[in-house]
């Protein structure tokens, strides 16, 4: 089986320079570093490209984020800032920007949702998410943001270590953005004491990190984890070894000069990333555990009760891994066949492949090798991990668990010709929260409205709408999000073969 790459399609819009002094208006907001002017329309106000940290360039490359230099006049905040450097998209190292969306109506004390984007820690940006529906329908303030990606965000070379340990510059960026929200969000009508931190995929993994990172304590009061394989963290030793080899391959092997050598390289030479962790063929170079910033793997910390005790909404999509197999097909024109199925399983599971094949026979999946393979990978790396997190976190605070299960969820045009159904694949629930619903049928529009109501209720109150019970390890209540209406299911563990995977850990 070809290696699949955990990347979604991700435009560089230059951030405007400070403008001349304007006439005061509702679209001008005063922040701790200066004033910004946003735009209004469709019932919402939008402020884009606001810097929350200094540009991490030159000597600040691979250093913790530094404060923004204050500006005079009014900064134009009507277009997104540059995206962070990433494969396949133009970007800039000067990329530590965030975007704020608020209802147009005046008001204060609104709850705040801070959204961390996905993209395997290699791609993505905050401006990909249109938060107007969430903000207006939920009466929320929504913040989306960029953070450093790939080698620029996560390189763990010991010559670049900081007091929090090696690597994790992207995580430090996220902390700086949360601190900016604490200090500035009241100017947009938000309540800094009512912040919910949320994310999907790599963003969800980041939320898991903040639940156990000492420096993030107190910066949010609730968390949302959407499709987060939060076990996929590298130890400091593995990340340091991979980063040292990476630097040497770039010609920066002299221990006495490696930091200067790396900082002198053009960022275009740094768009590939070291490989810290392999998630079923998907390379991950992201969070590193073992330092003061992130002392332990989040799953281990959750299991011992060491995670921050806040309400958590978490879940998965029913068919997570079909997306990655579809991306593989779009890139190569090839997909796994029945003849390939045993070797594809062996590539991921090694000597255990025959057991996995017996547990996931092709006959149980319409004789479709991609569907059978995706089911095994979904259960092993997403669904049962989510169940483990729900079990652990529910012992110290309220947890609400879900499974997105629309088998006809709209897919990106680039994947529309995939020769097997994607079902409820990884990331497809995002359009139900952030999209305009233009391609939805009546049932999907209803599901979208229900999800927005549940998510915004959670941000406001720490609980979804009435009728969604708290998860407990005895009954394992998981809410199935279906186009015909949500329903509770108590057989999530059986559906996803979690006893089988637990016996093989």
Secondary structure as UniProt FT lines:
FT   STRAND          18..19
FT   TURN            26..27
FT   STRAND          28..30
FT   STRAND          35..37
FT   STRAND          39..41
FT   TURN            42..43
FT   STRAND          44..51
FT   HELIX           58..60
FT   TURN            61..62
FT   STRAND          74..76
FT   TURN            87..88
FT   STRAND          97..103
FT   STRAND          110..116
FT   TURN            120..122
FT   HELIX           126..128
FT   HELIX           132..138
FT   STRAND          141..145
FT   HELIX           150..154
FT   HELIX           158..160
FT   TURN            163..164
FT   HELIX           169..184
FT   HELIX           185..188
FT   STRAND          190..200
FT   HELIX           202..212
FT   HELIX           214..216
FT   TURN            217..218
FT   STRAND          222..226
FT   TURN            230..231
FT   STRAND          234..235
FT   HELIX           236..249
FT   TURN            250..251
FT   TURN            255..257
FT   HELIX           258..264
FT   HELIX           267..270
FT   STRAND          277..279
FT   TURN            280..281
FT   STRAND          282..284
FT   STRAND          288..289
FT   HELIX           298..303
FT   TURN            304..305
FT   STRAND          311..317
FT   TURN            320..321
FT   HELIX           322..332
FT   TURN            338..340
FT   HELIX           341..349
FT   HELIX           350..352
FT   HELIX           353..359
FT   HELIX           362..365
FT   TURN            366..367
FT   HELIX           369..378
FT   HELIX           379..383
FT   HELIX           384..393
FT   TURN            394..396
FT   STRAND          399..404
FT   TURN            407..408
FT   HELIX           413..415
FT   TURN            416..417
FT   TURN            426..429
FT   HELIX           430..434
FT   TURN            438..439
FT   HELIX           442..461
FT   TURN            466..467
FT   TURN            473..475
FT   STRAND          478..481
FT   TURN            483..484
FT   STRAND          487..489
FT   HELIX           492..495
FT   TURN            496..497
FT   HELIX           498..502
FT   TURN            503..504
//
